[in-house]
Amino acid sequence: MLTLVAYDICEPKRLVRVARVCEDFGVRVQYSLFECRLDEREFLDFWLKLLCEIDENEDRVVAYKIDARSAKETLTAGTMTCSEKVVCYLV
């Protein structure tokens, strides 16, 4: 399942920790937006790690789960800076 995870973290040290957790589970596509392809068990592990890093009174993390059919219909335009963890396929 494709999951988009976005966050708004108020404190810089927490922001770094949340970003590191996200980098372990997905690919950064915008500054605070990650694409993650995880099964349910992996997603639960990821989500629990995120919850341990945030202050629920100040921060926000949201996960949008996208089914396979909808994921295939995703449109993109423009450039993307790829990190070393990204695998790009050209068709």
N, C-alpha and C positions, 0 to 999 in steps of 0.2 A: 504494500500500500504506500502511495506517495503521501507524505505529510508535509505541509508548509508550517514552519514554526517561526513566529515573530515575537520580538520582545521589546519592552521599553523598561530599562533598568535605571533607577535614579542615582545610584552610588557607583562611582568609577571602579572600585575594587570588585564589587559584585558583578558589574558589567563584564569585566575581564573573565571572571570565573564562569559566568553563564555562557559567554562566547566560546570558551574552551570546551565546555560540555557539548555545545552544539557542533563544534568542529569535530568532535569524536564520533558523532552520529550522522552527520549530514554534510552538505555542500553549501557554502555561503553563496547566495545569489544576489543579495543586497546587503547593506551594512548590518542590519539586524533581522535578516530574513534568511532562513535555511530551508533547503529541500532535503528531506530525509526519506529514504526507501527502507522501511523497517517492517518486520512482522509484528504481531501484537505483543509478544514477549519482549522484543527489543524496544518497542515503543514504550512499554510500561517501565522498563529499566531506565530509559532516557528521561521520561517524564518525572520519575521519582528523583533522579539526580538533579534535574532542574529545580524541583520544588525545594530541595535541600539548600540551594544556592540563593534563592530570592527572598526578599522581604515582602510578604503578601500584602502588607499595609501600604507599601510604596511602589512596588514593581508590578509589571503585568507580563505574562507569557501566554500566548495563544497558539493552539495547534489546529490546523485545518486539515482534516483527512480527505483525500481525493481518491475516488474509486478509479479502477484501471481504465474504464472507458473514457472518463473525463480527463484523466491524465494524458491519454493519447491525443486529445483535442487541444492541448495546451499550445498557445501561440506565443512566440517570442519575437522581438525585434531589437535591433541595436547590438551593441557590443557587450561582452562579459569578460571580466578579468578572471581567469581560471587559477585556482591554487594548485599545488602539486598533488592534491588528493582527487582532483577531478579527472575523470576519464571522458574524453570527447569522442563521439562517433560522427563521422561524416557519411552521409548517404547520398 
